[in-house]
Amino acid sequence: MKRLTYLLIWVFLLEVQAFAIPTDGLSEFAEYEDLRELAPGKFQFVPENRRHQRSLSEESGEKMEDTDQVTLYSHKVQSTITSRMANTIIQSKVVNHSPQPQNVVFDVQIPKGAFISNFSMTLGDTTFTSSIKEKTVGRALYSQARAKGKTAGLVRSSALDMENFKTEVNILPGAKVQFELHYQEVKWRKLGSYEHRLHLQPGRLAKHLEVNVWIIEPQGIRFLHVPDTFDGHFDGVPVISKGAQKAHVSFKPTIAQQRKCPTCSETAVDGELVVMYDVNREEKAGELEVFNGYFVHFFAPENLDPIPKNILFVIDVSGSMWGIKMKQTVEAMKTILDDLRAEDQFSVVDFNHNVRTWRNDLVSATKTQIADAKRYIEKIQPMGGTNINEALLRAIFILNEANNMGLLDPNSVSLIILVSDGDPTVGELKLSKIQRNVKQNIQDNISLFSLGIGFDVDYDFLKRLSNENRGIAQRIYGNQDTSSQLKKFYNQVSTPLLRNVQFNYPYPSVTDVTQNSFHNYFGGSEIVVTGKFEPNKLEQLQSIITATSASTDLVLETLAQMDDLEDFLSKDKHADPDFTKKLWAYLTINQLLAERSLAPTAAAKRKITKAILQMSLEHHIVTPLTSMVIENAAGDERMLADAPPQDHSCCSGALYFGSKVASASIPSWAQPSPTPVMALPAVGARPLESTPPPHVIRVENDPHFIIYLPKSQKNICFNIDSEPGKILNLVSDPESGILVNGQLTGAKKPENGKLSTYFGKLGFYFRSEDLKIEVSTENITLNHGSRTSHLSWADTAHVAHRRVLVSVKKGKVLSLTLGNDMSFSILLHRVWKKHPVNVDFLGIYIPPTNKFSPTVHGLLGQFMHEPKIHIFNERPGKDPKKPEASMEVKGQKLTVTRGLQKDYRTDIVFGTDVPCWFVHNSGKGFIDGHYKDYFVPQLYNFLKRP
């Protein structure tokens, strides 16, 4: 019997790309002798889930918990930053002291934009290592392992603002397991500094916890700062040392210092370590570094006067922006308008299914005009559809006309900033056609920047739109502070210092120069150019930069000697000698990926794809074209970390009276589309769909109830076995007027003597909005008084009614949102129509909220006010894979079984396993009363409690 009895690997990557970093083990953490010590820093606390879910202890000189069964022996993190290229290694060692096998979870988060390059795991005497394969080869190896019944894991999923690597392994009594993960990232300068974030979530007390960050910057370190982010808990623990060109941040809390309180067994190390720094910038031409046949040129001049700007704000005011998103956007815009300078010109375009302009021409940013623009924005009422095509063409038209009429300062820079949260649903619907329209009409002196708000925005489309028009795109989510994120984005793109920036390296031996698409340089950011050269043909490398500032044309020159950097790096054991090569690979592959998405022909796309694949394999990089294969030495135990495909999905048409609307691509400025008249405004758009909230109360399958209890951080589950046609009350809150009921439907025939039942219909009632919503597997019906509107699962649409927003994604998910108070997600499960047993059914997901009244009840509603539970005496069950335990709840002692249920929100076909404690006998003892007490006669009847 193999010692590896169970192994799954998840790799969650938002824009999955990975780049090679050294794969040797963690070196000893040594101090620099020539550094002067600074004041100790502090750290930011960011609550997160615990990582080692069952970890426990052994003696270490300091007393740990006697009840521990699994010891987190060590958790070490080392980051080395060499000229903005950061390599990070996370190593964790765990020992099982229990007489029973134990599951151990290694779950780490890495910052958005970082790329996993290597993973290894040693379980007893078995070592698993990783290699990069072409994607089809990797999947073939995975399929072989699965066909032979060997351990294999395959997950293709994406996260939003974070990237995760997670592996779960079952270890035998007395066994040890060591995990080691390598990732790398490039530090980009934003708002005048570089920022390095390390997510520290060991999950519990660690016998040895050690974090080291080494920074080596040949250009010289101007400042280094570790923000106070842990509310003083680790005062005096971090040590910061800084020299002229290198620095070290060390964080090594003892077990006593790790504890949340002197008697607590929980760790306070649960957040982020943040290191901020900048380099010296005395040379306006930037820093040119050459090494090992590659060069990198960092260009970020300062002390230049801002160039006047002509700026068009294009704001989405469709119905999906209703609520907090619109409120925060308005507040941010008011602050942004105050930042305009007197020499700037601006206007505002707002759009839904129609397009409006605050001023048809650009106006000077005087106090009077700014005040008037604020009043205009404050009066915006979001409603209707999303006509991105016409809005962008209107903004381009205003800037083009002003330029053609000579109304723009010749030294100024023209910008369009698009703020939107959805796909086009009115007018031109084809994304590629919108891109062509913009490209054909926009002049070369205009840059287009895009800010995508929310979970449902097609961010890939916005990136393509901005990248091919000399701009950038950024995404923020509905659960973040939209106002501050919008202001931060504006600050990054709104201070032009140079325009018409061009780089030249006048040597025939310099090849493969890669530079991100840019036309202008904005303050607080940075331009990075890399390339290759033949070292034996050059003794020095010169760069010539031409640009235009606010007052004059500039020619900036810099010279780099071949040996200077080599001498410096050779004296430091922490410096990465391959940093120039990695930077070149990073920028080149990213540029090729961007070019691939914009390739004009299939032949051009194939050529770029071949180049990306060749570089990915050569540099050990996980991209959308490659996979990471993880296997033991014999090759008979195998896992696959597979990147999700790039999402180029488009939208369906707008929904008006059941038909799609598609107007001409180039609009008529004189006659904008009239506002449709309808009982309830319904417009096509993508609903909330993404990596959802991790902890929800849910009902799935036949039907399985999974109750998440936030205070105890436990999932408790139970089944309800009833009859087709019965209506179960899920949420009943007469005081606040909110009701959710579900009607059961049966399978086509019994299996093993049991007829499975599922939710085939759900009813929602919001009394304050006078709105009833009936959701079946066929359609969605909205009743408002005497008016009725119908939506089909075959459509993609939004419906806004007062505070209720209904958002349906074609054939997949329906989201109901009541203001900022609560939300519900309904998943549609389709099965093969000719299946002999199974039928279509619905699943419902409700994030915990305190917005219900104290009297809320129902099978789900009663748990909105969390009961106290105590789970103890975990022991082997009848099934070795399902341990049992005792649970005290509501004055009763129950026997519960550890098992797995499914969450289908991120994978509607196979689902994601959710561990939970299962309560037998239809939840008896955990729910109030008997499950039959929750039957109601009609779909919109409140529960009558005894």
Residue pairs with C-beta under 8 A, 6 or more apart in sequence:
2 126
2 637
3 123
3 124
3 125
3 126
3 172
3 175
4 123
4 126
4 151
4 169
4 170
4 632
4 637
5 101
5 170
5 172
6 103
6 151
6 168
6 169
6 170
7 151
7 153
7 167
7 168
7 169
7 170
7 637
7 639
8 153
8 155
8 167
8 168
8 639
9 153
9 155
9 166
9 167
9 630
9 639
9 640
9 641
10 153
10 155
10 157
10 164
10 165
10 166
10 167
11 116
11 155
11 164
11 165
11 166
11 628
11 641
11 642
11 643
12 155
12 157
12 158
12 159
12 162
12 163
12 164
12 165
12 166
12 691
13 116
13 158
13 159
13 163
13 622
13 643
13 644
14 112
14 158
14 159
14 160
14 161
14 162
14 163
16 115
16 158
16 622
16 623
16 624
16 643
16 644
17 115
17 589
17 590
17 593
17 621
17 622
17 623
17 624
17 643
18 115
18 116
18 117
18 183
18 184
18 621
18 622
18 623
18 628
19 115
19 117
19 184
19 582
19 585
19 586
19 589
19 619
19 620
19 621
20 117
20 118
20 184
20 582
20 585
20 619
20 620
20 621
21 87
21 117
21 118
21 182
21 183
21 184
21 576
21 582
22 87
22 182
22 576
22 578
23 118
23 120
23 182
25 91
25 180
26 76
26 78
26 89
26 91
26 180
27 78
27 573
29 76
29 78
29 210
29 212
29 250
31 241
31 248
31 250
32 241
32 243
32 246
32 248
34 243
35 241
35 242
35 243
35 246
35 247
35 248
36 241
36 242
36 243
37 239
37 240
37 241
38 224
38 240
38 241
38 242
39 240
40 235
40 236
40 237
40 238
40 239
40 240
41 225
41 226
41 227
41 228
41 238
41 240
41 249
42 226
42 227
42 228
42 229
42 230
42 232
42 234
42 235
42 238
43 226
43 227
43 228
43 229
43 230
43 234
43 238
43 251
43 271
43 272
43 273
43 274
44 227
44 229
44 230
44 271
44 272
44 273
44 274
45 229
45 230
45 231
45 233
45 270
45 271
46 199
46 229
46 270
46 271
46 272
47 270
47 271
48 109
48 199
48 201
48 270
48 271
49 107
49 201
49 694
49 713
50 201
50 203
50 204
50 270
50 713
51 105
51 106
51 107
51 108
51 201
51 202
51 203
52 70
52 72
52 92
52 94
52 104
52 105
52 106
52 202
52 203
52 204
53 103
53 105
53 203
54 69
54 70
54 102
54 103
54 104
55 68
55 70
55 71
55 72
55 94
55 104
55 203
55 204
56 64
56 65
56 67
56 68
56 69
56 70
56 71
56 97
56 98
56 204
57 64
57 65
57 68
57 71
57 72
57 97
57 205
57 207
58 64
58 68
58 71
58 73
58 95
58 97
58 207
60 207
60 208
60 255
62 254
62 255
62 256
64 71
64 205
64 207
64 255
65 205
65 265
68 97
69 96
69 97
69 98
69 100
69 102
70 94
70 95
70 96
70 97
70 98
70 102
70 104
70 171
71 94
71 95
71 97
71 207
72 92
72 93
72 94
72 202
72 203
72 204
72 205
72 206
72 207
73 93
73 94
73 95
73 176
73 206
73 207
73 208
74 91
74 92
74 93
74 206
74 207
74 208
74 209
74 210
75 90
75 91
75 92
75 93
75 202
75 206
75 208
75 209
75 210
76 89
76 90
76 91
76 92
76 208
76 209
76 210
76 211
77 88
77 89
77 90
77 91
77 198
77 200
77 210
77 211
77 212
78 88
78 89
78 211
78 212
78 213
78 214
79 86
79 87
79 88
79 89
79 196
79 198
79 212
79 213
79 214
80 86
80 87
80 88
80 213
80 214
80 216
80 574
80 575
80 576
81 87
81 187
81 196
81 213
81 214
81 215
81 216
81 217
82 216
82 569
82 574
82 575
82 576
82 579
83 216
83 217
83 218
83 219
83 289
83 296
83 298
83 579
83 580
83 583
84 186
84 187
84 188
84 194
84 217
84 298
84 528
84 583
85 184
85 186
85 187
85 576
85 579
85 582
85 583
85 586
86 114
86 184
86 185
86 186
86 187
86 196
87 182
87 184
87 576
88 110
88 114
88 182
88 183
88 184
88 185
88 198
89 180
89 181
89 182
90 108
90 179
90 180
90 181
91 178
91 179
91 180
91 181
92 106
92 178
92 179
92 180
92 202
93 176
93 177
93 178
94 104
94 171
94 176
94 177
94 178
95 175
95 176
96 102
96 104
96 171
96 172
96 173
96 174
96 175
96 176
97 173
97 174
98 173
99 173
100 173
100 876
100 883
101 170
101 171
101 172
101 173
102 170
102 171
103 168
103 169
103 170
104 168
104 169
104 170
104 171
104 177
105 166
105 167
105 168
105 203
106 121
106 165
106 166
106 167
106 168
106 169
106 179
106 181
107 164
107 165
107 166
107 167
107 201
107 203
108 164
108 165
108 166
108 181
108 199
108 201
109 162
109 163
109 164
109 199
109 201
110 116
110 162
110 163
110 164
110 165
110 183
110 185
110 199
111 162
111 163
111 185
111 197
111 199
112 161
112 162
112 163
113 185
113 186
113 188
114 163
114 183
114 184
114 185
115 183
115 184
115 185
115 621
115 622
116 163
116 165
116 181
116 182
116 183
116 622
116 628
116 641
117 182
117 183
117 184
117 620
117 621
117 622
118 130
118 180
118 181
118 182
118 620
119 128
119 130
119 165
119 167
119 179
119 180
119 181
119 182
119 628
119 630
119 641
120 127
120 128
120 129
120 130
120 179
120 180
121 127
121 128
121 167
121 169
121 177
121 178
121 179
121 180
121 630
122 128
122 176
122 177
122 178
123 169
123 171
123 175
123 176
123 177
124 171
124 172
124 175
124 176
124 177
126 632
126 633
126 637
127 632
127 633
128 630
128 631
128 632
128 637
128 639
129 630
129 631
129 633
130 628
130 629
130 630
130 641
131 628
131 629
131 631
132 616
132 617
132 620
132 621
132 622
132 626
132 627
132 628
132 629
133 141
133 617
133 626
133 627
133 628
133 629
134 613
134 617
134 625
134 626
134 627
135 624
135 625
135 626
135 627
135 642
135 643
137 627
138 626
138 627
138 628
138 629
138 640
138 642
139 154
139 627
139 640
139 642
141 629
141 631
141 638
141 640
142 152
142 154
142 629
142 638
142 639
142 640
142 642
144 638
145 151
145 152
145 636
145 637
145 638
146 152
146 154
148 636
150 636
150 637
150 638
151 637
151 638
151 639
152 638
152 639
152 640
153 639
153 640
154 639
154 640
154 642
155 641
155 642
156 642
156 643
156 644
156 645
157 644
157 906
157 907
158 644
158 691
159 691
160 455
160 477
160 690
160 691
161 477
161 480
165 181
165 641
167 179
169 177
171 177
184 582
186 528
186 583
186 586
187 194
187 195
187 196
188 194
188 525
188 526
189 278
189 300
189 524
189 525
189 526
190 492
190 524
190 525
191 488
191 491
191 492
191 524
192 278
192 523
192 524
193 223
193 276
193 277
193 278
194 276
194 277
194 278
194 279
195 274
195 275
195 276
196 213
196 274
196 275
196 276
196 277
197 272
197 273
197 274
197 275
198 211
198 213
198 272
198 273
198 274
198 275
199 271
199 272
200 211
200 269
200 270
200 271
200 272
200 273
201 269
201 270
201 271
202 209
202 267
202 269
203 267
204 265
204 266
204 267
205 255
205 258
205 259
205 265
205 266
205 267
206 255
206 258
206 267
206 269
207 255
209 252
209 253
209 258
209 269
210 251
210 252
211 249
211 250
211 251
211 252
211 273
212 248
212 249
212 250
212 251
213 248
213 249
213 250
213 273
213 275
214 246
214 247
214 248
214 574
215 221
215 224
215 246
215 247
215 248
215 249
215 275
215 277
216 245
216 246
216 569
216 572
216 574
216 575
217 245
217 246
217 277
217 279
218 245
218 287
218 289
218 565
218 568
218 569
219 245
219 279
219 280
219 281
219 287
219 289
219 298
220 244
220 245
220 279
220 280
221 242
221 243
221 244
221 245
221 246
221 247
221 277
221 278
221 279
221 280
222 277
222 278
222 279
222 280
222 281
223 277
223 278
224 240
224 242
224 247
224 249
224 275
224 276
224 277
225 275
225 276
225 277
226 238
226 240
226 249
226 273
226 274
226 275
226 276
227 274
227 276
229 271
229 272
229 274
230 268
230 271
233 268
234 251
234 253
234 257
234 268
237 251
237 252
237 253
237 257
238 249
238 250
238 251
238 273
239 248
239 249
239 250
239 251
240 247
240 248
240 249
240 250
241 247
241 248
241 249
241 250
242 248
245 568
246 572
247 277
249 273
249 275
251 273
253 269
256 262
258 267
258 268
258 269
259 265
259 266
259 267
259 268
260 266
260 267
260 268
279 287
279 298
281 300
281 301
281 302
283 558
284 301
284 304
284 554
284 556
285 299
285 301
285 543
285 545
285 556
285 557
285 558
286 297
286 298
286 299
286 300
286 301
286 527
286 545
286 556
286 558
287 297
287 298
287 558
288 295
288 296
288 297
288 541
288 543
288 558
288 559
288 560
289 295
289 296
289 297
289 298
289 560
289 565
289 580
290 533
290 541
290 560
290 561
290 562
290 565
290 580
291 565
291 566
291 569
291 577
291 579
291 580
292 535
292 577
292 578
292 580
292 581
293 532
293 533
293 534
293 535
293 581
294 530
294 531
294 532
294 533
294 580
294 581
294 583
294 584
295 505
295 510
295 530
295 531
295 532
295 533
295 541
295 560
295 580
296 528
296 529
296 530
296 579
296 580
296 583
296 584
297 503
297 528
297 529
297 530
297 543
298 526
298 527
298 528
299 501
299 503
299 521
299 526
299 527
299 528
299 529
299 545
300 521
300 525
300 526
300 527
301 497
301 498
301 521
301 556
302 523
304 497
304 498
304 523
304 549
304 550
305 497
305 549
305 550
305 551
306 341
306 495
306 496
306 497
306 523
306 550
307 411
307 412
307 413
307 496
307 497
307 498
307 499
307 520
307 549
307 550
308 341
308 343
308 344
308 345
308 409
308 411
308 412
308 413
308 550
309 344
309 345
309 412
309 413
309 414
309 415
309 494
309 496
310 344
310 345
310 346
310 362
310 399
310 402
310 408
310 412
310 413
310 414
310 415
311 340
311 344
311 345
311 346
311 414
311 415
311 416
311 417
311 494
312 346
312 347
312 348
312 349
312 362
312 395
312 398
312 399
312 415
312 416
312 417
313 333
313 336
313 346
313 347
313 348
313 349
313 417
313 419
314 349
314 350
314 351
314 391
314 392
314 395
314 416
314 417
314 418
314 419
314 420
315 329
315 333
315 348
315 349
315 350
315 351
315 377
315 380
315 419
316 350
316 351
316 352
316 386
316 388
316 391
316 418
316 419
316 420
316 421
316 422
316 453
317 326
317 350
317 351
317 352
317 380
317 381
317 382
317 383
318 351
318 352
318 353
318 382
318 383
318 384
318 385
318 386
318 421
318 422
318 425
318 683
318 685
318 798
319 352
319 382
319 383
319 384
319 385
319 681
319 683
319 798
319 800
319 805
320 382
320 386
320 421
320 422
320 454
320 456
320 685
320 798
320 800
320 805
320 807
321 329
321 382
321 421
321 453
322 382
322 383
322 800
322 805
323 803
323 805
323 817
323 819
323 820
324 478
324 482
324 820
325 421
325 453
325 454
325 478
325 482
326 380
326 382
328 481
328 482
328 483
328 486
329 419
329 453
329 482
329 483
329 486
330 377
330 378
330 380
331 483
332 482
332 483
332 484
332 486
332 487
332 490
333 348
333 374
333 377
333 486
334 374
334 377
334 378
335 483
335 487
336 486
336 487
336 490
336 494
337 346
337 365
337 370
337 373
337 374
338 370
339 490
339 491
339 494
340 346
340 365
340 370
341 365
342 364
342 365
342 366
343 365
343 409
344 364
344 365
345 362
345 363
345 364
345 365
345 402
345 408
345 412
346 362
346 363
346 365
346 373
347 357
347 358
347 359
347 360
347 361
347 362
347 363
347 398
348 357
348 358
348 359
348 373
348 376
348 377
349 355
349 356
349 357
349 358
349 391
349 394
349 395
349 398
350 356
350 358
350 377
350 380
351 386
351 387
351 388
351 390
351 391
351 394
352 382
352 383
352 384
352 385
352 386
352 387
352 426
353 384
353 385
353 386
353 387
353 425
353 426
353 427
353 654
353 673
353 675
353 676
353 683
354 384
354 387
354 672
354 673
354 674
354 675
355 387
355 390
355 391
355 394
355 667
355 672
357 394
357 398
358 372
358 373
358 376
358 377
360 398
361 398
361 401
361 402
361 407
362 398
362 399
362 402
362 407
362 408
363 369
383 681
383 800
384 426
384 675
384 681
384 683
385 425
385 426
385 654
385 683
385 684
385 685
386 420
386 422
386 423
386 424
386 425
386 426
386 683
386 685
387 424
387 425
387 426
387 427
387 673
388 418
388 420
388 423
388 424
388 427
388 434
389 424
389 427
389 428
389 433
389 434
389 437
389 665
389 667
390 427
390 428
390 667
390 672
391 418
392 416
392 418
392 434
392 437
392 438
392 448
393 437
393 438
393 441
393 666
393 667
394 667
394 669
395 416
396 416
396 438
396 441
396 442
396 443
396 446
397 441
397 669
399 414
399 416
399 443
399 446
400 441
400 442
400 443
400 446
402 408
403 414
403 443
403 445
408 414
411 499
411 548
411 550
411 551
413 445
413 447
413 496
413 499
413 520
414 443
414 445
414 446
414 447
415 446
415 447
415 448
415 449
415 471
415 493
415 494
415 496
416 446
416 447
416 448
416 449
416 471
417 449
417 450
417 451
417 490
417 493
417 494
418 448
418 449
418 450
418 451
418 462
418 465
419 451
419 453
419 486
420 450
420 451
420 452
420 453
420 457
420 462
421 452
421 453
421 454
421 456
421 457
422 454
422 456
422 457
422 685
422 686
422 798
423 431
423 456
423 457
423 458
423 461
423 650
423 651
423 684
423 685
423 686
424 431
424 434
424 651
425 651
425 653
425 654
425 683
425 684
425 685
426 654
426 661
426 663
426 673
426 683
427 662
427 663
427 664
427 665
427 667
427 673
428 434
428 437
428 662
428 663
428 664
428 665
429 650
429 651
429 652
429 653
429 654
429 660
429 662
430 650
431 458
431 461
431 648
431 650
431 651
433 665
434 465
434 665
435 461
435 464
435 465
435 468
437 665
437 666
438 448
438 465
438 469
439 468
439 469
442 448
442 469
444 470
444 519
445 499
446 469
446 470
447 469
447 470
447 471
447 493
447 519
447 520
448 465
448 466
448 469
448 470
448 471
449 466
449 471
449 472
449 473
449 489
449 493
450 462
450 463
450 465
450 466
450 471
450 472
450 473
450 474
451 473
451 474
451 475
451 476
451 486
451 489
452 458
452 459
452 462
452 473
452 474
452 475
452 476
453 475
453 476
453 477
453 478
453 482
454 477
454 478
454 688
455 477
455 478
455 688
455 689
455 690
456 685
456 686
456 687
456 688
456 689
456 690
456 807
456 809
457 475
457 686
458 647
458 649
458 650
458 651
458 686
459 473
459 475
460 597
460 646
460 647
460 648
461 648
462 473
462 475
463 473
463 594
463 597
464 597
464 598
465 473
466 472
466 473
467 473
467 517
467 594
467 598
468 517
468 598
470 517
470 518
470 519
470 520
471 493
472 493
474 489
476 482
476 485
476 486
476 489
477 690
478 688
479 693
491 524
492 522
492 524
492 525
493 522
494 522
495 522
495 523
495 524
496 520
496 521
496 522
496 523
497 521
497 522
497 523
497 549
497 550
498 520
498 521
498 547
498 548
498 549
498 554
499 519
499 520
499 521
499 547
499 548
500 519
500 520
500 546
500 547
500 548
501 518
501 519
501 520
501 521
501 527
501 545
501 546
501 547
502 545
502 546
502 547
503 513
503 515
503 529
503 543
503 544
503 545
504 543
504 544
504 545
504 546
505 513
505 531
505 541
505 542
505 543
505 544
506 542
506 544
507 533
507 537
507 538
507 541
507 542
509 533
509 534
509 537
509 538
510 531
510 532
510 533
510 541
511 531
511 532
511 533
512 531
512 532
512 584
512 588
513 529
513 530
513 531
514 529
514 530
514 531
514 584
514 587
514 588
514 591
515 527
515 528
515 529
515 530
515 587
515 591
516 527
516 528
516 587
516 590
516 591
517 591
517 594
518 527
521 527
521 547
528 583
528 587
530 580
530 583
530 584
530 587
530 588
531 584
532 584
533 541
535 562
538 562
539 561
539 562
540 559
540 560
540 561
540 562
541 559
541 560
541 562
542 557
542 558
542 559
542 560
543 557
543 558
543 559
543 560
544 555
544 556
544 557
545 554
545 555
545 556
545 557
546 553
546 554
546 555
546 556
547 553
547 554
547 556
548 554
568 575
569 575
569 577
576 582
582 619
585 615
585 619
585 621
588 615
589 612
589 615
589 616
589 619
589 621
589 623
592 608
592 611
592 612
592 615
593 612
593 623
593 624
595 608
596 605
596 608
596 609
596 612
597 646
597 648
599 605
599 608
609 625
612 623
612 625
613 625
613 626
615 621
616 622
616 623
616 625
616 626
617 626
622 628
622 641
622 643
623 643
624 643
624 644
624 645
624 646
626 643
627 640
627 641
627 642
627 643
628 640
628 641
628 642
629 638
629 639
629 640
629 641
630 638
630 639
630 640
630 641
631 637
631 638
631 639
632 638
651 684
651 685
651 686
651 796
652 660
652 684
652 795
652 796
652 810
653 660
653 661
653 662
653 684
654 660
654 661
654 683
654 684
654 797
655 682
655 683
655 684
655 791
655 795
655 796
655 797
656 676
656 678
656 682
656 683
657 676
657 678
658 790
658 792
660 684
663 673
678 789
679 784
679 787
679 788
679 789
680 782
680 784
680 787
680 789
680 799
680 800
680 801
681 799
681 800
682 789
682 791
682 797
682 798
682 799
683 797
683 798
684 795
684 796
684 797
684 798
685 796
685 797
685 798
685 807
686 796
686 809
687 796
687 798
687 807
687 808
687 809
687 813
687 814
687 815
688 807
688 813
688 815
688 817
688 823
688 825
689 809
689 812
689 813
691 906
692 825
692 845
692 905
692 906
693 847
695 708
695 710
695 847
695 848
696 708
696 825
696 845
696 846
696 847
696 848
697 706
697 707
697 708
697 845
697 846
697 847
697 848
697 860
697 863
698 705
698 706
698 843
698 844
698 845
698 846
698 903
699 705
699 706
699 730
699 742
699 759
699 843
699 844
699 860
700 706
700 827
700 843
700 901
700 902
700 903
700 904
700 911
701 758
701 841
701 843
701 902
702 719
702 747
702 756
702 757
702 758
703 719
703 720
703 742
703 744
703 757
703 758
703 759
704 717
704 718
704 719
704 901
704 902
705 717
705 718
705 719
705 720
705 859
705 860
705 923
706 715
706 716
706 717
706 901
706 903
706 914
706 916
707 715
707 716
707 717
707 860
707 863
707 926
708 714
708 715
708 848
709 715
709 716
709 863
709 866
709 867
709 869
710 848
710 866
711 866
712 866
712 868
712 869
714 869
714 871
714 916
714 917
715 901
715 914
715 915
715 916
715 917
716 869
716 887
716 896
716 916
716 917
716 919
716 926
717 899
717 901
717 916
717 917
717 918
717 919
718 918
718 919
718 920
718 922
718 923
718 926
718 927
719 922
719 923
720 728
720 859
720 922
720 923
720 931
721 754
721 757
721 922
722 728
722 744
722 757
722 931
722 932
723 744
723 746
723 757
724 744
724 745
724 746
724 755
724 757
725 743
725 744
725 745
726 743
726 744
726 757
726 935
727 741
727 742
727 743
727 744
727 935
727 936
727 937
727 938
727 939
727 941
728 741
728 742
728 743
728 744
728 859
728 931
728 934
728 935
728 936
729 739
729 740
729 741
729 857
729 858
729 859
729 861
729 934
729 935
729 936
729 941
729 942
729 943
730 740
730 741
730 742
730 844
730 858
730 859
730 860
730 861
731 738
731 739
731 740
731 846
731 852
731 856
731 858
731 860
731 861
731 864
732 739
732 740
732 856
732 857
732 858
732 861
732 942
732 943
733 739
733 852
733 853
733 855
733 856
733 857
733 861
734 855
734 942
735 853
735 854
735 855
735 856
736 768
736 851
736 852
736 853
736 856
737 765
737 766
737 767
737 768
738 765
738 766
738 767
738 818
738 822
738 852
738 856
739 763
739 764
739 765
739 767
739 940
739 942
740 762
740 763
740 764
740 765
740 824
740 844
740 846
740 858
740 860
740 861
741 762
741 763
741 936
741 939
741 940
741 941
742 759
742 761
742 762
742 763
742 842
742 844
743 759
743 760
743 761
743 762
743 763
743 939
744 757
744 758
744 759
744 760
745 757
745 758
745 759
745 760
745 761
745 839
745 841
746 755
746 756
746 757
746 758
746 839
747 755
747 756
747 757
747 758
747 837
747 838
747 839
748 835
748 836
748 837
748 838
748 839
749 755
749 836
749 837
751 837
756 837
758 839
758 841
758 842
759 841
759 842
759 843
759 844
760 776
760 777
760 839
760 840
760 841
760 842
761 774
761 775
761 776
761 777
761 842
761 939
762 774
762 775
762 776
762 826
762 842
762 844
763 772
763 773
763 774
763 775
763 939
763 940
764 772
764 773
764 774
764 775
764 816
764 824
765 771
765 772
765 773
765 940
766 772
766 773
766 804
766 818
768 803
769 784
769 801
769 802
769 803
769 804
769 818
770 784
770 785
771 782
771 783
771 784
771 801
771 802
771 804
772 782
772 783
772 784
772 940
773 780
773 781
773 782
773 783
773 806
773 816
774 780
774 781
774 783
774 939
775 814
775 826
775 842
776 842
777 793
777 828
777 830
777 839
777 840
777 841
777 842
778 793
779 790
779 791
779 792
779 793
780 790
780 791
780 792
780 793
780 806
780 808
780 814
781 788
781 789
781 790
781 791
782 788
782 789
782 790
782 791
782 799
782 801
782 806
784 801
789 799
791 797
791 799
791 806
791 808
793 808
793 810
793 811
793 828
794 810
794 811
795 808
795 810
796 808
796 809
796 810
797 807
797 808
798 805
798 806
798 807
798 808
799 805
799 806
799 807
800 806
803 818
803 819
804 816
804 817
804 818
805 815
805 816
805 817
806 814
806 815
806 816
807 814
807 815
807 816
807 817
808 814
808 815
811 828
811 830
812 827
812 828
812 908
813 825
813 826
813 827
813 828
813 905
813 908
814 825
814 826
814 828
815 823
815 824
815 825
815 826
816 823
816 824
816 825
816 826
817 823
817 824
821 849
821 851
822 846
822 847
822 849
822 851
822 852
823 846
823 847
824 844
824 845
824 846
825 844
825 845
825 846
825 905
826 842
826 843
826 844
826 845
827 842
827 843
827 844
827 845
827 904
827 905
827 908
828 840
828 842
829 840
829 841
829 842
829 843
829 904
829 908
830 840
831 838
831 839
831 840
832 838
843 904
845 905
846 860
848 863
848 864
848 866
849 864
850 864
852 861
852 864
852 865
854 865
856 862
856 864
856 865
857 928
857 943
857 945
858 934
858 943
859 923
859 927
859 931
859 934
862 927
862 928
867 889
867 890
868 889
869 887
869 888
869 889
870 887
870 888
870 889
871 885
871 886
871 887
871 896
871 917
872 885
872 886
872 888
873 885
873 886
874 883
874 884
874 885
874 898
875 883
875 884
875 885
876 883
876 884
877 883
877 884
877 897
877 898
878 884
882 897
882 898
882 899
883 897
883 898
884 895
884 896
884 897
884 898
885 895
885 896
885 898
885 917
886 893
886 894
886 895
886 896
887 893
887 894
887 895
887 896
887 917
887 919
887 926
888 894
889 925
889 926
890 925
890 926
890 928
892 925
894 919
894 920
894 925
894 926
895 920
896 917
896 918
896 919
896 920
897 917
897 918
897 920
898 915
898 916
898 917
898 918
899 915
899 916
899 917
899 918
900 913
900 914
900 915
900 916
901 913
901 914
901 916
902 911
902 912
902 913
902 914
903 911
903 912
903 913
903 914
904 911
904 912
905 912
906 912
919 925
919 926
922 930
922 931
923 931
924 930
924 931
927 934
929 946
933 946
934 943
936 942
936 943
936 944
